[in-house]
Amino acid sequence: MSTYFAILTEVGEAKLANAIALGQTLKLKNLAVGDGNGNLPMPVRTQKALVREVRRAGLNQLSIDPANASQIIVEQVLPEDVGGWWIREIGIYDEAGDLCAVANCPPSYKPQMAEGSGRTQVVRIVLIVASTAAIELKIDPSVILATRKYVDEQAGSVLVHADRQLAAHLAAADPHPLLAKRSYVDEQAGSVLVHGEKQLAGHLAAADPHPQLAQRSYVDEQAGSVLVHAGKQLAAHLAAADPHPQLAQRSYVDEQAGSVLVHGEKQLAAHLGAADPHPQLAHRSYVDEQAGSVLAHSEQQLAAHLGAADPHPQLAHRAYVDEQAGSVLVYGEKQLTAHQAAADPHPQYSMKEVATLPKFNTSKKLVNAEFVQQEQGNLAGLKGIAVSRPLVAGDIGHALYFVNDDITVTLPRPDSIANGNIVGRRLTFFGYATVSGTISPGDGAFLGYDVGSVASLLVKPGQSLSVVATNGSTWQVIDSTAEMGRNADFASRLLKDGYQPLPGGLIMQWQTISVPAATTGISTKDFSFPIAFKEAAFGCTASISGIGASPDSNAFVSAMANSINGGVAQSNYIHSNVSIFIISIGK
């Protein structure tokens, strides 16, 4: 059985059978897609809806399969601006909203533009039906998109129809019966011209061709009347005793101005002659009198304050302060003398010796200096390791050195050494005299170096290495001068073409390249360094490592850097290509 298929539902089968029996059509309207709630659903005839529908819209096309007349093809175009879900199931609904057909499909994610990607996607279902004539597409053309294939087919049909219509139009005896022929138009134009000339001649011969317009003599007569009337009106205006009765005459304005001045001078004279022209304001004599009273009262209050036996009863007298200070000093000296004379002035910090607690003890008991030293950053002492053995609790906090060669110290899991707090416990190994030693993790333990784990580390004479427990199973190297090649700053590639970072930031690189034979003059070959220098390439040196033909005593090779990424090599050897070994220095 196929994994992906389409079927009619029970409702769809019933409606199609009824449409065929009654000679009607089943009107399919919408197509819905769903995500199957995250799983691929199997279509069943009893379905009434999709498992989980995510979008429903009108059909774009319903057509009969040109390769099989008993199959119909149903299509819908999903535009770019919809999506954000998976398509695993498809349903076809009629105009009544009933699910008539259902299908599943390979899961396909439909993105939308807001996610940074979008596409137009066509969903297509092929159905085998009893009668393709009984199925009808019901659409709203204003909201339906068309596929490019549909548009191309329709455009082809339109072009064929247009070509046929144009051929029939051009072959017709009179393709434009509603339009006048040229001969008829010319005949009518001649008649119009003759009639127009007759009308113009009659117009020009008339005594008054424009009876609605005033003649020039009438206009001149009226203009003269208007001028005469205007002259009479102006003369009467100028001769009138008061041509502007609404405006005040100059004599009236002057009279009113004089009255205002006389009244203002009378008011000012009365104000200046008044005994108290500003009764709301205090006289200067009153202000001086009040100021004198305030000063006299203040002086009386100050004199009483200064003459009082205790003007500040809330404050302590100087004598009382001195007395109290003396008492405090005497009491303090007595207390200090007693404290210094006491056999144990700090009984809560006993001066008696106490036993050293076991390593990793986290209780609240008193501790001595020995326990503090072994538990803190200072090393508790030195220990020599004479034979290969596992690390023990007594080694924690010590500096360990190797007494003999070929000794291996095995690091067990930190949580197997003691039951106390082991995280953060530290020990140091160092190469003493001319003896080297190896450190390796035991069963279930890990030895971390930089960002990875290592199987073992070799500590040579003059080198040191410190590890700390970071959890119950891991010892992590926190500082080391052993196996510096494992340090990220000195990571190298020791191959034919390789590099080696050095202390101070210097990088040495080497490689071998082949330079073609020099046909004329000098042959060149660009090359790239195994890794790019970080800041600058200081220079390159080159030597011949191989020649394709017989040696040439006059052959020379050279190389120079032209960037932090690479450079150019040169050779004048003319017989064959030359292999050049290049060493480059930079930082």
C-alpha positions as CSV (number, residue, x, y, z in Angstrom):
1,M,0.0,0.0,0.0
2,S,1.3,3.5,-0.8
3,T,2.4,5.7,2.0
4,Y,1.0,8.9,0.4
5,F,-2.5,8.8,-1.3
6,A,-5.8,10.7,-1.6
7,I,-9.3,9.4,-1.2
8,L,-12.9,10.6,-1.2
9,T,-14.5,10.7,2.2
10,E,-17.9,9.1,2.9
11,V,-19.5,12.5,2.7
12,G,-17.7,13.2,-0.6
13,E,-18.7,9.9,-2.1
14,A,-22.3,10.4,-1.2
15,K,-22.5,14.0,-2.5
16,L,-20.8,13.0,-5.8
17,A,-23.2,10.0,-6.3
18,N,-26.2,12.2,-5.6
19,A,-24.9,14.9,-8.1
20,I,-24.5,12.2,-10.8
21,A,-27.9,10.8,-10.2
22,L,-29.7,14.2,-10.3
23,G,-27.6,15.5,-13.2
24,Q,-26.1,18.2,-11.0
25,T,-22.6,19.1,-10.0
26,L,-20.6,18.9,-6.8
27,K,-19.2,22.4,-6.2
28,L,-15.7,22.2,-4.7
29,K,-14.6,25.5,-3.2
30,N,-11.8,25.4,-0.6
31,L,-8.5,23.5,0.0
32,A,-7.1,23.2,3.6
33,V,-3.6,22.1,4.7
34,G,-2.6,20.8,8.1
35,D,0.5,19.7,10.0
36,G,-1.0,16.4,11.4
37,N,-0.2,17.6,14.9
38,G,3.5,16.7,14.3
39,N,2.8,13.2,12.8
40,L,2.1,11.9,9.3
41,P,-1.7,11.0,9.3
42,M,-3.3,8.2,7.2
43,P,-6.4,9.4,5.3
44,V,-9.6,7.5,6.3
45,R,-13.1,7.7,4.6
46,T,-14.9,8.6,7.9
47,Q,-12.9,11.9,8.4
48,K,-14.9,15.0,8.9
49,A,-11.9,17.3,9.4
50,L,-8.1,17.4,9.2
51,V,-6.1,16.3,12.3
52,R,-4.9,19.9,12.8
53,E,-5.7,22.4,10.1
54,V,-3.3,25.4,9.7
55,R,-4.7,27.2,6.6
56,R,-7.8,27.1,4.4
57,A,-8.4,29.1,1.3
58,G,-10.1,28.9,-2.1
59,L,-9.1,26.5,-4.9
60,N,-7.0,28.0,-7.7
61,Q,-7.7,25.4,-10.4
62,L,-9.8,22.2,-10.9
63,S,-9.1,20.4,-14.2
64,I,-9.4,17.0,-15.8
65,D,-6.1,15.2,-16.1
66,P,-5.1,15.3,-19.8
67,A,-3.4,11.9,-19.4
68,N,-6.4,10.2,-17.6
69,A,-10.0,11.3,-18.2
70,S,-11.2,9.7,-15.0
71,Q,-8.9,11.8,-12.8
72,I,-9.3,15.4,-11.7
73,I,-6.4,17.6,-10.6
74,V,-7.1,20.1,-7.8
75,E,-4.6,22.9,-7.2
76,Q,-4.0,25.7,-4.7
77,V,-1.2,28.3,-4.7
78,L,0.3,29.2,-1.3
79,P,1.7,32.7,-1.6
80,E,5.0,33.9,0.0
81,D,3.4,35.8,2.9
82,V,1.8,32.7,4.6
83,G,3.6,29.9,6.3
84,G,5.6,29.1,9.4
85,W,4.2,25.5,9.6
86,W,4.6,22.0,8.1
87,I,2.3,20.4,5.5
88,R,1.5,16.7,6.1
89,E,-2.2,16.5,5.3
90,I,-4.6,18.1,2.7
91,G,-8.4,18.4,2.6
92,I,-10.9,19.5,-0.1
93,Y,-14.1,21.2,1.0
94,D,-17.3,21.9,-0.9
95,E,-19.3,25.2,-0.8
96,A,-21.3,23.8,2.2
97,G,-18.0,23.4,4.2
98,D,-18.0,19.6,4.2
99,L,-14.7,17.6,3.8
100,C,-15.2,15.7,0.5
101,A,-11.6,14.5,-0.1
102,V,-8.5,14.0,2.1
103,A,-4.9,13.2,1.4
104,N,-1.5,13.0,3.1
105,C,1.8,14.1,1.6
106,P,5.6,14.0,2.3
107,P,6.3,16.6,5.1
108,S,7.1,20.0,3.6
109,Y,7.9,23.1,5.6
110,K,6.3,26.3,4.3
111,P,8.5,29.3,5.4
112,Q,7.3,32.8,5.6
113,M,9.2,36.0,4.8
114,A,9.5,37.1,8.5
115,E,11.7,34.0,9.0
116,G,14.2,35.2,6.4
117,S,13.1,32.9,3.6
118,G,9.9,32.7,1.6
119,R,8.6,30.9,-1.5
120,T,5.4,30.4,-3.5
121,Q,4.3,26.8,-3.2
122,V,1.7,24.8,-5.2
123,V,-0.4,22.1,-3.4
124,R,-1.8,19.6,-5.9
125,I,-4.2,16.6,-5.4
126,V,-5.1,14.0,-8.1
127,L,-8.5,12.2,-7.5
128,I,-10.0,9.3,-9.3
129,V,-13.8,9.9,-9.6
130,A,-16.7,8.2,-11.2
131,S,-17.7,11.3,-13.3
132,T,-15.5,14.3,-13.9
133,A,-18.4,16.2,-15.4
134,A,-20.2,16.1,-12.1
135,I,-17.6,18.2,-10.3
136,E,-17.5,22.0,-10.6
137,L,-15.0,24.5,-9.3
138,K,-16.5,27.4,-7.3
139,I,-14.1,30.2,-6.8
140,D,-13.9,33.9,-6.0
141,P,-11.6,35.3,-8.8
142,S,-10.7,38.4,-6.8
143,V,-8.8,36.4,-4.1
144,I,-7.4,33.4,-6.1
145,L,-3.9,33.2,-7.4
146,A,-3.0,31.4,-10.6
147,T,0.0,29.1,-11.3
148,R,2.4,30.0,-14.1
149,K,1.3,26.9,-16.0
150,Y,-2.4,28.0,-15.8
151,V,-1.6,31.5,-16.9
152,D,0.6,30.2,-19.8
153,E,-2.3,27.9,-21.0
154,Q,-4.9,30.6,-20.8
155,A,-2.5,33.0,-22.6
156,G,-2.1,30.5,-25.4
157,S,-5.8,30.0,-25.7
158,V,-6.4,33.8,-25.8
159,L,-3.7,34.2,-28.5
160,V,-5.2,31.5,-30.7
161,H,-8.7,33.0,-30.3
162,A,-7.4,36.4,-31.0
163,D,-5.6,35.3,-34.2
164,R,-8.9,33.6,-35.5
165,Q,-10.9,36.7,-34.7
166,L,-8.4,39.0,-36.4
167,A,-8.3,36.8,-39.6
168,A,-12.1,36.8,-39.8
169,H,-12.2,40.6,-39.3
170,L,-9.6,41.2,-42.0
171,A,-11.4,38.9,-44.5
172,A,-14.9,40.5,-44.0
173,A,-16.2,42.7,-46.8
174,D,-17.2,45.4,-44.4
175,P,-15.5,44.7,-41.0
176,H,-16.8,48.0,-39.5
177,P,-20.5,48.3,-40.5
178,L,-21.1,50.9,-37.8
179,L,-18.3,53.2,-39.2
180,A,-18.8,55.4,-42.4
181,K,-16.7,54.5,-45.5
182,R,-14.2,57.0,-46.8
183,S,-16.3,57.9,-49.9
184,Y,-19.3,58.7,-47.7
185,V,-17.2,60.8,-45.4
186,D,-15.7,62.7,-48.4
187,E,-19.3,63.3,-49.9
188,Q,-20.6,64.6,-46.5
189,A,-17.5,66.8,-46.1
190,G,-18.2,68.5,-49.5
191,S,-21.8,69.2,-48.5
192,V,-20.7,70.7,-45.2
193,L,-18.2,73.0,-46.9
194,V,-20.8,74.3,-49.4
195,H,-23.4,74.8,-46.7
196,G,-20.7,76.6,-44.5
197,E,-19.8,79.0,-47.3
198,K,-23.5,79.9,-47.9
199,Q,-24.0,80.6,-44.2
200,L,-20.8,82.8,-44.0
201,A,-21.9,84.9,-47.0
202,G,-25.4,85.4,-45.5
203,H,-23.8,86.4,-42.2
204,L,-21.5,89.0,-43.8
205,A,-24.2,90.5,-46.0
206,A,-26.7,91.1,-43.1
207,A,-27.2,94.7,-41.9
208,D,-26.8,93.6,-38.2
209,P,-25.2,90.2,-38.1
210,H,-25.0,90.4,-34.2
211,P,-28.3,91.8,-32.9
212,Q,-27.6,90.7,-29.4
213,L,-24.3,92.8,-29.2
214,A,-24.3,96.6,-28.7
215,Q,-23.0,98.6,-31.7
216,R,-20.0,100.9,-31.3
217,S,-22.1,104.1,-31.5
218,Y,-24.3,102.9,-28.7
219,V,-21.3,102.1,-26.5
220,D,-19.8,105.5,-27.1
221,E,-23.1,107.2,-26.2
222,Q,-23.4,105.3,-22.9
223,A,-19.8,106.0,-22.0
224,G,-20.3,109.8,-22.5
225,S,-23.4,109.7,-20.2
226,V,-21.5,108.0,-17.5
227,L,-18.7,110.5,-17.6
228,V,-21.2,113.5,-17.4
229,H,-23.0,111.9,-14.4
230,A,-19.7,111.2,-12.5
231,G,-18.6,114.8,-13.0
232,K,-21.8,116.1,-11.5
233,Q,-21.6,113.8,-8.5
234,L,-18.0,114.8,-7.8
235,A,-18.8,118.6,-8.0
236,A,-21.7,118.2,-5.6
237,H,-19.5,116.2,-3.1
238,L,-16.7,118.8,-3.2
239,A,-19.2,121.7,-2.8
240,A,-21.0,120.2,0.2
241,A,-20.4,122.0,3.6
242,D,-19.8,118.6,5.3
243,P,-19.2,115.9,2.7
244,H,-18.3,113.3,5.5
245,P,-20.8,113.7,8.3
246,Q,-19.8,110.4,9.9
247,L,-16.2,111.6,10.5
248,A,-15.2,114.2,13.3
249,Q,-14.0,117.5,12.0
250,R,-10.5,118.8,12.8
251,S,-11.8,121.6,15.1
252,Y,-13.8,119.0,17.2
253,V,-10.7,116.8,17.6
254,D,-8.6,119.8,18.7
255,E,-11.2,120.9,21.2
256,Q,-11.4,117.4,22.8
257,A,-7.6,117.1,23.0
258,G,-7.4,120.4,24.9
259,S,-10.1,119.3,27.4
260,V,-8.1,116.1,28.1
261,L,-4.9,118.0,28.8
262,V,-6.6,120.5,31.2
263,H,-8.2,117.6,33.1
264,G,-4.9,115.7,33.4
265,E,-3.1,118.8,34.8
266,K,-5.8,119.4,37.4
267,Q,-5.5,115.7,38.6
268,L,-1.7,115.9,38.8
269,A,-1.8,119.2,40.8
270,A,-4.3,117.7,43.3
271,H,-2.1,114.5,43.7
272,L,1.0,116.6,44.4
273,G,-0.8,119.0,46.7
274,A,-2.3,116.2,48.9
275,A,-0.9,115.7,52.5
276,D,-0.6,111.9,52.0
277,P,-0.9,111.0,48.3
278,H,-0.1,107.3,49.0
279,P,-2.0,106.3,52.2
280,Q,-1.3,102.6,51.6
281,L,2.5,103.1,51.8
282,A,4.4,103.6,55.1
283,H,6.1,107.0,55.6
284,R,9.9,107.1,55.9
285,S,9.7,108.4,59.5
286,Y,7.5,105.3,60.4
287,V,10.0,102.9,58.8
288,D,12.9,104.5,60.7
289,E,11.0,104.4,64.0
290,Q,10.3,100.7,63.6
291,A,13.9,99.8,62.6
292,G,15.1,101.6,65.8
293,S,12.7,99.6,68.0
294,V,13.9,96.3,66.5
295,L,17.6,97.2,67.1
296,A,16.9,98.2,70.7
297,H,15.0,94.9,71.4
298,S,17.7,92.8,69.9
299,E,20.4,94.5,72.0
300,Q,18.4,93.9,75.1
301,Q,17.9,90.2,74.3
302,L,21.7,89.8,73.6
303,A,22.7,91.5,76.8
304,A,20.3,89.2,78.8
305,H,21.7,86.1,77.1
306,L,25.3,87.1,77.7
307,G,24.6,88.0,81.4
308,A,22.8,84.7,82.1
309,A,24.7,82.2,84.5
310,D,23.9,79.3,82.1
311,P,22.8,80.6,78.7
312,H,22.8,77.0,77.2
313,P,21.3,74.7,79.8
314,Q,21.0,71.8,77.3
315,L,24.8,71.8,76.6
316,A,27.4,70.3,79.1
317,H,29.8,72.8,80.7
318,R,33.5,72.5,79.7
319,A,34.4,71.6,83.3
320,Y,31.9,68.7,83.2
321,V,33.3,67.5,79.9
322,D,36.9,67.6,81.2
323,E,35.9,65.7,84.3
324,Q,34.2,62.9,82.3
325,A,37.2,62.7,79.9
326,G,39.5,62.2,82.8
327,S,37.4,59.5,84.2
328,V,37.3,57.7,80.9
329,L,41.1,57.8,80.6
330,V,41.6,56.5,84.1
331,Y,39.2,53.6,83.5
332,G,40.8,52.8,80.1
333,E,44.3,52.6,81.6
334,K,43.1,50.3,84.4
335,Q,41.4,48.0,81.8
336,L,44.5,47.9,79.6
337,T,46.8,47.2,82.5
338,A,44.6,44.3,83.6
339,H,44.4,43.0,80.0
340,Q,48.1,43.0,79.6
341,A,48.8,41.4,83.0
342,A,46.3,38.5,82.3
343,A,47.8,35.1,81.7
344,D,45.3,34.5,78.8
345,P,43.8,37.8,77.8
346,H,42.0,36.1,74.9
347,P,40.4,33.0,76.4
348,Q,38.3,32.5,73.2
349,Y,41.5,32.1,71.2
350,S,43.4,29.5,73.3
351,M,47.2,29.6,73.4
352,K,47.4,25.9,74.2
353,E,48.5,23.4,71.5
354,V,45.8,21.4,69.8
355,A,46.1,18.3,67.7
356,T,46.3,18.7,63.9
357,L,43.0,17.7,62.4
358,P,42.9,15.1,59.5
359,K,43.2,16.4,56.0
360,F,39.9,17.6,54.4
361,N,38.2,18.1,57.8
362,T,35.4,20.7,57.4
363,S,34.1,20.7,61.0
364,K,34.1,23.9,63.2
365,K,36.8,22.6,65.6
366,L,39.8,24.7,66.5
367,V,42.8,24.2,64.2
368,N,46.5,24.8,64.6
369,A,49.0,26.6,62.3
370,E,50.1,23.2,60.7
371,F,46.5,22.4,59.6
372,V,46.0,26.0,58.2
373,Q,49.2,25.8,56.2
374,Q,48.4,22.4,54.7
375,E,44.9,23.5,53.8
376,Q,45.7,26.9,52.3
377,G,47.8,28.0,49.4
378,N,51.2,27.3,51.1
379,L,52.7,23.9,50.4
380,A,52.8,21.6,53.4
381,G,56.2,20.3,52.5
382,L,58.3,18.3,50.0
383,K,58.0,14.6,49.2
384,G,60.2,12.4,47.1
385,I,58.6,9.6,45.1
386,A,61.1,6.7,44.8
387,V,58.8,4.1,43.1
388,S,55.8,4.1,40.8
389,R,52.6,4.3,43.0
390,P,49.1,5.9,43.1
391,L,48.5,9.3,44.8
392,V,47.4,9.1,48.4
393,A,45.6,11.6,50.7
394,G,48.9,12.5,52.5
395,D,50.3,13.8,49.2
396,I,47.7,16.6,48.9
397,G,49.2,20.0,49.5
398,H,52.9,18.8,48.9
399,A,55.4,19.5,46.2
400,L,56.3,16.0,44.8
401,Y,59.5,15.2,43.0
402,F,60.9,12.0,41.4
403,V,63.8,10.3,43.1
404,N,64.5,7.8,40.3
405,D,63.9,7.6,36.5
406,D,61.0,5.7,34.9
407,I,58.6,6.5,37.8
408,T,54.8,7.0,37.1
409,V,52.4,8.5,39.6
410,T,48.8,7.4,39.1
411,L,46.1,10.0,39.9
412,P,43.0,8.2,41.3
413,R,39.5,9.8,41.2
414,P,39.6,12.8,43.6
415,D,36.5,11.6,45.5
416,S,38.2,8.2,46.2
417,I,40.9,9.8,48.3
418,A,38.8,11.2,51.1
419,N,35.2,11.7,52.1
420,G,35.6,15.4,52.8
421,N,35.6,18.4,50.5
422,I,38.1,17.4,47.8
423,V,37.3,20.1,45.2
424,G,40.0,22.7,45.1
425,R,42.7,20.5,46.6
426,R,46.1,21.1,44.9
427,L,49.4,19.4,44.5
428,T,52.6,20.2,42.5
429,F,55.1,17.9,40.7
430,F,58.5,19.1,39.6
431,G,61.6,17.6,37.9
432,Y,64.4,17.4,40.4
433,A,68.1,17.2,39.5
434,T,68.4,15.1,36.3
435,V,65.3,12.9,37.0
436,S,62.1,12.8,34.9
437,G,58.7,11.3,35.9
438,T,55.3,10.6,34.4
439,I,51.8,11.5,35.7
440,S,48.8,9.6,34.4
441,P,45.1,9.3,35.5
442,G,43.8,6.1,37.0
443,D,40.6,4.1,36.4
444,G,37.6,6.5,36.2
445,A,39.8,9.6,36.6
446,F,40.5,12.3,34.0
447,L,43.6,14.5,33.6
448,G,42.6,17.8,32.0
449,Y,45.1,19.9,30.1
450,D,43.9,23.1,28.4
451,V,40.4,22.2,26.9
452,G,40.9,18.4,26.6
453,S,41.9,15.3,28.5
454,V,45.3,13.6,28.2
455,A,46.5,10.1,28.8
456,S,49.8,11.1,30.5
457,L,52.2,14.0,31.1
458,L,56.0,13.9,31.3
459,V,57.7,16.2,33.8
460,K,61.4,16.7,32.8
461,P,64.2,18.1,35.0
462,G,63.7,21.8,35.6
463,Q,59.9,21.6,34.8
464,S,56.9,21.9,37.1
465,L,53.2,21.1,36.9
466,S,50.3,21.8,39.3
467,V,46.9,20.1,39.3
468,V,43.7,20.9,41.2
469,A,40.6,18.7,41.7
470,T,37.7,20.3,39.9
471,N,35.1,17.6,40.6
472,G,34.9,14.1,41.8
473,S,36.6,12.6,38.7
474,T,38.8,15.3,37.2
475,W,42.3,16.7,38.0
476,Q,42.9,19.9,36.0
477,V,46.3,21.3,35.1
478,I,46.3,24.9,36.2
479,D,49.9,25.9,35.5
480,S,52.7,24.0,33.8
481,T,56.1,24.3,32.2
482,A,55.9,20.6,31.1
483,E,54.9,19.6,27.6
484,M,54.4,23.3,26.6
485,G,53.4,22.1,23.1
486,R,50.0,21.3,24.6
487,N,49.5,25.0,25.5
488,A,47.2,26.8,23.0
489,D,49.8,29.5,22.5
490,F,52.3,26.9,21.3
491,A,50.0,24.6,19.3
492,S,52.0,23.4,16.3
493,R,51.9,21.2,13.2
494,L,55.0,19.1,12.9
495,L,54.5,17.8,9.4
496,K,56.3,18.4,6.0
497,D,54.5,21.7,5.7
498,G,54.1,23.0,9.2
499,Y,54.6,25.7,11.9
500,Q,55.8,26.2,15.5
501,P,54.8,29.2,17.7
502,L,57.7,30.3,20.0
503,P,57.7,32.2,23.3
504,G,57.4,35.9,22.8
505,G,55.0,35.6,19.9
506,L,57.5,34.6,17.2
507,I,56.2,32.0,14.7
508,M,58.4,29.8,12.5
509,Q,56.9,28.1,9.4
510,W,58.2,25.8,6.8
511,Q,56.9,24.3,3.5
512,T,58.0,22.9,0.2
513,I,56.7,24.2,-3.2
514,S,57.4,23.5,-6.8
515,V,58.5,26.3,-9.1
516,P,58.1,25.8,-12.9
517,A,61.2,25.8,-15.2
518,A,62.2,29.3,-16.3
519,T,61.7,29.5,-20.0
520,T,63.1,33.0,-20.2
521,G,64.8,34.9,-17.3
522,I,63.3,34.0,-13.9
523,S,60.3,31.8,-13.1
524,T,58.1,32.8,-10.1
525,K,55.5,31.0,-8.0
526,D,53.1,32.5,-5.5
527,F,52.7,30.5,-2.3
528,S,50.6,30.8,0.9
529,F,52.0,30.2,4.4
530,P,50.7,27.1,6.3
531,I,49.0,29.6,8.6
532,A,48.7,33.4,8.3
533,F,51.0,35.4,10.5
534,K,49.0,37.5,13.1
535,E,50.9,40.8,12.7
536,A,53.8,40.7,10.2
537,A,56.0,38.4,8.1
538,F,59.7,39.3,8.8
539,G,61.3,37.3,6.0
540,C,61.8,34.0,4.2
541,T,64.8,31.9,3.3
542,A,64.8,29.3,0.5
543,S,66.9,26.3,-0.5
544,I,66.7,23.7,-3.3
545,S,65.3,20.4,-2.1
546,G,64.9,18.7,-5.5
547,I,65.4,19.2,-9.2
548,G,63.5,17.4,-12.0
549,A,66.5,17.1,-14.4
550,S,70.3,17.2,-14.1
551,P,71.8,19.7,-11.7
552,D,72.7,23.2,-12.9
553,S,75.5,24.8,-11.1
554,N,74.2,28.3,-12.0
555,A,70.7,27.7,-10.6
556,F,69.5,29.8,-7.7
557,V,66.3,30.1,-5.8
558,S,64.8,32.7,-3.5
559,A,61.6,33.6,-1.6
560,M,60.2,36.7,0.0
561,A,57.0,37.5,1.9
562,N,54.6,40.1,0.4
563,S,51.9,39.8,3.1
564,I,51.0,38.0,6.3
565,N,49.3,35.3,4.2
566,G,52.1,34.4,1.8
567,G,54.8,35.4,-0.7
568,V,56.5,34.6,-4.0
569,A,59.3,32.2,-4.8
570,Q,61.8,32.6,-7.7
571,S,64.1,30.3,-9.7
572,N,66.2,30.7,-12.9
573,Y,66.6,26.9,-13.5
574,I,65.7,26.3,-17.2
575,H,65.8,22.5,-17.5
576,S,62.8,21.5,-15.3
577,N,60.8,22.5,-12.3
578,V,62.5,23.0,-8.9
579,S,61.3,21.9,-5.5
580,I,62.1,24.7,-3.0
581,F,62.1,24.4,0.8
582,I,61.1,27.7,2.4
583,I,61.5,28.8,6.1
584,S,59.5,31.9,7.1
585,I,59.7,33.9,10.3
586,G,57.1,36.4,11.6
587,K,54.7,37.1,14.4
